[in-house]
Amino acid sequence: MKIEIRGEELILDKERAIFLPNEKLLAISDLHLGKAAHFRKAGLSIPNTVSRNDLLRLENLLHKYQPKTLLINGDMFHSDYNTEIDEFAKWKENFNKVSFILVKGNHDRQKEELYADLAIEVYEPSYSSTKFCFIHDVAECNSNLYSIGGHLHPGISIYNKAKQRLKLPCFYFGENHAILPAFSIFTGLQLLKPKEDDQVFAITPTKVVKV
């Protein structure tokens, strides 16, 4: 779905990403690589396919949009170093022509040497493009640019024709800031209560719809 914010075209993808065509920038938030492995270390039976499926979705997006830059808007890695980071390093070798940018989030606690070894450019607390300021916690972005955050894993409740309530991840766009959905499927939702003039776009299995 195409929308316009501050005169700039944005494409909202059902795979929980946005693409800025003019800047050839693909942005996601809350990738949380290593989360499944973190829970397995704690004794919980979480399949190792979780992160692999997320990386496959991300791979498909990179092929689809052919961006110059992939921006991860916080919480790239969920916890301490584990095997899923090794898997990511091997996966990333297929995209050496793409610049990787990380805006640090509350879960991004790896050593600086790791990001350097992975050729990931790190920004803290924010990264500014022409018209947008990307920051993990949008409340901290002190700029005249339009802020795009993450962190909250936003969701929205809608009712279908059978009057059943569905909880869906969503993109949120307010007057001065937006909130991206969590990219990883292995995350919960924080339901939003949008104001009258806010724009909310629910993510269904097949498309993005305005609600």
Secondary structure, DSSP 4 states (H G I P E B T S, - for coil): -EEEETTEEEEEETTTEEEETTTTEEEEB---BTHHHHHHHTT----THHHHHHHHHHHHHHHHH--SEEEE-S-SB-SS--HHHHHHHHHHGGGTTSEEEEE--TT----HHHHHHTTEEEESSEEE-SSEEEESSGGG--SSSEEEE-SS-EEEEEE-TT--EEEEEEEEE-SSEEEPPBSSSS---EE----TT-EEEEE-SS-EEE-
